[in-house]
Amino acid sequence: MPTRARVCAWIAAVGLVAPSLAASQDRTERDVVDLIVRDGPQALAIRSEIEVIRREQLARLAYPNPGVTYSREGAGFTEFLQIEQSLPVFGTRAALSRAAVAATGAAQAERDARLWSLRSDAAAAVARFSAAQSRLDVAQMHARDVERLIDVLRTREREGEGSRFDRLRAEQELRDTRQLATSAAVNVVEVRATVTAMLPRDVAIGRVTPIAGPLSAPTSIDALIARAVAARAELRALRLSAERADLESVAGRRARLPVPMFMGGLKRADEGSRRMSGGVFGVSMWLPLFDAGGREAARWSAERARAEAERASIEHQIRNEIAGAFEALALRQAEFSADADAAGDELMQIAEVAYREGEVGILELLDAVRTASRARIRSIELRLDARLAQIALERAIGDVLWP
C-alpha cells in the first residue's frame, strides 16, 4: 500500500512533468526530420548563405560610378567642369552576368547538398532518439515484470510455499533492473538534447513514433548509381562550377579589351576682352600592354580542371558508398526478425508456469525474464541498425527511397 510520503512524491512529480508534456508534442520521425530541414537553425543558416553569393555576384555587375572634375587656370582665365564615365562596351559585363548565373546556381546546389547532409544527420539522430525511448520502455517493462514477480514471491513466502532467498534474489534483480532503466533514461535525455538542438527554438517534442519495420531494398545497384549521379547536389554544384570557370575565363579574356572613358563638360575662358563658353568632349582608354587577361583566364582554366577532377572523384566515391550501403542494408534486413518479442514473452510465460509448479527455481525464472527483456532490446537494436542502413543508402544516393 502506498505511503503518504510516496503519494505526495507522485503528486509533485506529476505537477512537474505535466507542463513539459503539455508543451511537447508527439510526432513521427518523418515529421521531426522535415521540421528540422525546413525551420531548424542550421537549415536557416545554410539557406542564408545563398543570398550572400547572389549579392556578391550582383555587385560585380554594377556600373562604375561617374567622376566629376573641376579645374581652373590662373594665367588668363580658364576653367573646366567635366563629367567622366567608363563604359564596358565590349561584352565584358555580359560575360560576367553569365558567370554570375552559373556561380549562383553552383551556390544553390551546394546549399542543397548541405541541406541533404543535414537531413541525413537529422534522420539518424531522430532514429536514435526513437530507439532510446523504446529501450527505456523495455527497461521499465522489465522492472514492472520483476516487481510483479516480487509480489508473487512475497505472497508465497507468507503462505509458506516460497523461500526468503527467492524474494531477496528477486529484489536484487529489481535493483539491477532499475539501474538499467536509469541509464536508459539518461540516454533518452542525451539524445533528446541532440535532436532539440536541431529543432526551431520554441519547439519541443515528446515521443517520436518510429517508422515501421524495414522495407524492401531496391534490387539494382546500377539503377541506384544512375539515380545518384542525377540526384546528388554535389555533382550538380561541381558541374556548374566548371561552367562558371569557362564563363569567367571568357570574361578574363575580354578584360584585355580596352574600357573607354567618356568625358564631357563645359569650358569658360577669356578671349581678348570677352569671356567665352563652350563644350568639352573627349575619350580616353587604357591599353592592355602588361595585363591582357591571360593570367585570370589561366586561373579559371585551372579551376575548371580542379572541379572536373573532384567530380570524377566524388562519382567514384558514390559508387563505392552505394555498393557498401546496399550490401549492409541487405544484411541488416536479413538479420531483423519481427517475432523476437513474441518469442521472449512466450519464454517468460512458460518459465512462470514452471516455477509455480516447482519445475524450475528462481534463478531460471529471473533468467527467463531477463532473456525476454534482452530479446526486446535486441529487436530494437536490429530495427535501429536497419533504419540507419536505410539512411546511409539514401545519403549516398542523394534522394529519398522510403517516403
N, C-alpha and C positions, 0 to 999 in steps of 0.2 A: 504494500500500500504506500503511495507517495506521501512523504512527509510534508509539513507545511513549508519548510525551507525550500524543498525541491519544487513545490508548486509555485512559490514566489519566483524562483530562478527561471522556471519555464515561462512565466508571465513576462518577466523582464526581457528574456531572450526574444520572445515574440514581439515585444514592443520595439526592440532594436532592429529586428530583421524585417518587420513588416514594411517600414518606409522604403527600405532599399529594394524590396521585392516589388513594391508599387511603382518605383521609379524605373526599374529594369523591365525588359520585355523578353519574352521567349521568341526566338527567331530560328529559321532554318539556316543551315550552313551557307546555302547559296545566297540568301538574303543578306547575311552578315558580310560576305565577301563583296557582293555588289555595293553595299553601303560603304565599305572601305575604299573601293576603287572609285566610287562616284563622289563621295563627300569627305573622305578621310583627309587629314592634314598632309600626309605625304603625297596623296594624289593631287591635292590643290597646289602644292609646291612644284610638282612636276609639270602641271599644266601651265603654271605662271611663267615658266622659262621660255615657252614658245613666243610669248609677247615680247620678251627682251630681244630675241633673234629677229623678229619681224620689225621692231623699231630700229634695230641696228642696220638692217638692210634698207629700210626707207631713208635713213639718214644718209646713206651713200648716194641716193638718187637726188638729193636736194641740189638745186642750182646754187652756185656760189653767190654770195651777197655782192651787190654793186658797190663801187667805191666812188667817193666824191673828192675832187681835188680843187683847191683854190690857190692861185699863185698871183703875185703882184711884183712887177719890176719897177725900180725907182729911177733908173736912168731914162727919163722920159716915161710918161705914164702908160703902163700896160698891165692888164690884169686878165686872168683866165678863170673860168668856172667850168669844170669838166666832170662828167659822169662816166665811169668806166664799168664795163660788164663783160666778163668772159662767157662765151657760149660754146659748149661742146657740140659742134655741128657735124662731126664725122662718125657718128654712130656709137660713141663710147657709152653714152648714157643708156642707149637701148641694150647694149651688151650687158651692162651692169644690171639692168632691170630683169633680163632673162636669168642672169646668175642669181639674183635675189629670189626669184621664184623657186629655183632649184634649191637654194640654201634654206628657204622656209619649209619646203617640202621635206628636205632631209631632217630638219629640226623636228617637224611633226612626226616623222617616222621614228626618230629617236625617242620622242615623247611616248609614242605608242609602245615601243619596246620596253621602256622603263615602267609604264603602267601594266604591261603584261607580266613583267617580273614581279611587280608589287602584287598583282592578282595571285600569282602562284605562291608567293610567300604568305599572303593572307589566307589562301585556301589551306595551306599546310598548317598554319597557326590555328585556324578555326577547327580543323580536323583534330589536332592535338587537344584543343580545349574540349571538344565534344567527347573524345576518348577519356580525358581526365575526369569529366563529370560521370561518365559511365563506370570508370574504375572506382570512384567514390561511392556510387550507388551499390556496386558489388561489395565493397568493403563494409558498408553499413548493413547490407543484407546479411553478410557473413556474421556480423556482430549480433544481429537480431536472431539468427538461427542458433547461435551459441547461447544467447540469453534464454531462448525458448527451451533449449536442452537443459540449461541450469534449473529452470523452473520445474521441469520433469524430474530431474535428479534430486532436487530438494523434496519433492513430494514422495519419491520412492524412498529417500533416506528417512523421512518421518514415519513412513509406513513399514519400515524395516526391510524393504526389498532392495535397497541400494546401499552403497557404502559411502563413507565420508571421503575416501580417496577419489571416487568418481567425481563428486561435486567439486572438490578442490582442484582436481586436474582440469575440469571444465572451466572453472573460474580463472585459472591461469591462462587457458586458451583465450578467454574473453579479453583479458588484459592485453595479450599479444594482438588480438584482432583489433581492438580499439586503437592501439598504436599504429597499426597499418592504416586504419581509417583516418587517423590524424595526418599521417604522411600523405595520403591521397587528397585530403582537404587542402593541405599546403600546396600540393602540386596544382590543384584547381586554381588557387589564388594566384600562383605564379603565372600560369598560362593565361588566365583571365587578364592579368596586367599587360601581358604582351599583346593580346587582342585589343584591349581597350585603348592602348597607345596608338593603334592604327585607326580607331574609330573617330568620328567627329567628337568635339569636346563634350557636348552635353548628352551624348548617347550612352546608355548603359544597357547591358544585356544580362538576361537571367540564364535560362537554359538554352542550349543550342540543339536543335533537332538534327541528328545525323542523317546523312544521305543513306539510302537503302543499300543493301549488300552489294558487293562488287558486280558491276555489269560486265557483259562480254566485251572483250577487247577486239579492235579491228583485226582483220585477218591478213592484211597485206602490208608488209613493211615498205614496199616500193610506193604504194599509194600514199602512205603516211609521209614518206620523204618528199614526194612530189607536192603534197599539200603543205608541208613545212616550207619548202622553197618558195611557194607562192604566198604563204601567210606570215612568215617571220618578218617582223618590222625591222630587225637589224639589217637584213639583206636589202630591204627596200631603202633604208637610210643610206647604206653604202652605195647602192646604185644611183641614188640621187646625188650623193656626194661626188661620185665620179662624173656625173653630168654637170654638176656645178663647176668642177675643176676644168672641164672643157670650156664652159662659158666664161669662166674667169680668165682662162688662158687667152680666149679671143679678146676679152676686154683689155688684157695686158698688152696684147699686140697692137690693139687700136690706140693705146696710150702713146705710141710713137708718133701718131699724127698730131700736128700742132693744134693747140686750142687758141682760136683767135680772141683777142681782147679788143672790143669796140669802144671807142671813146667819142664823146660828143659833148658840146657845151657852147659857152659864149666867150667872146673876146672883146675887150674895150681897150682902145689905145689912142694916144694923141697923134694927130697928123696935121702938122703946121699949127694953125690956130684953132683947129676943130678937134673934137673928140668923137672918134668913130666907133661903132659897134658892129659885130659880125659873128657868124657862127664858126665853130671849130669841129672838125670830124677827123678821126684817124683810126687806124687798125694796126695792132701790133700782135706778134705771136712769137713764141719761143721755138727754137729749132732743136729737134731730138738728135743732138750730136753725141752726147755721153750716155744717155739713158733712153734707149729706143723701145723699152718694154720687154726686151728679151729675157731679162733676169726674172721678172714677175711671171712671164709665160712659162719659163722653165720650172719655176717653183710649183706652179699649179699642175704642170705635167707630172712632176714627181708626186704630188698629192693624189693625182688620179691613179698612178701606179700603186701607191700605198693602199688606196681604197679597194682596188681590184684584188690585190694580194690578200687583204684582210677578208674580203668577201669570199674568196676561194677557201681560205682557212676556216671561216665560220660554216660554210657549206659542208666541208669535210667533218667538222666537229658535230654538226647537226645529224649527219648520217650515223655517226657512231653513238650519239646520245639516244637517238630514236631506237636503234637496234638494241642497245643495252636496256633502255626503259621498257621496250616491248617485251623482251625476254624476262625481265624482272617482274613485270605485271603478270605475265602468264604463270610464272612460278607462284606468285602470291595468291592468285585466284585459284590455282590448283590446290594450294595448302588450306585455303579458307573452307570451313565447314559450318553450316548453319545449325547442325544437330548437336554441337558440343554442349550447349547449355542444357538441352533436354537430357542428354546422357548423364551430365553431372547431377542434375536434380533427381533422376531415377536412382543413381547410385546412393545418394543421401537417404532417399526414402527406404531403399532396401536395407541400408545399414541401421536405420532407426527401428524398423520392424525386427531385424535380427537381434538388436540389443535388448528390446523388450522381451524377446523370447529366450534370452540368455545364450544365444549362439555366438555373439561377439562381445568384446569388452569395450570399455570407454575409449581406449586408445584407438581401436578400429573405427568406432563411431566418429570421434573427432577427426580422424584422418579422412573419413568419407566426406564430412562437412568441409574440411579444408580442401579436399580434392575438387569438390563441386565448385567452391569459390575460385580455385585456380583455373578450372575449366572455363568459367565465365570470363575471368580476366584474360585468359589466353584467347578466347573468342574476340574480345575487344581489341587485343593487340593485333590479331590477324586481320581484323577489319580495318584497323588503322594503317597497317602496313600496305594492304591492298589499296586503300584510298590514297596514301602517299605515292604509291607507284603510279596510280592514275594521274595524279597531279604532275609527277615528274615527266610522264609521257606527254601530257598537254603542254607543259613548259617547253619541251623540246620541239613540239610541232608548232607552237605559237597560236593555237586555236583551241576552242572548247570541243571536246569529244563527247562528254556526257553532260548535256544541258539539264 
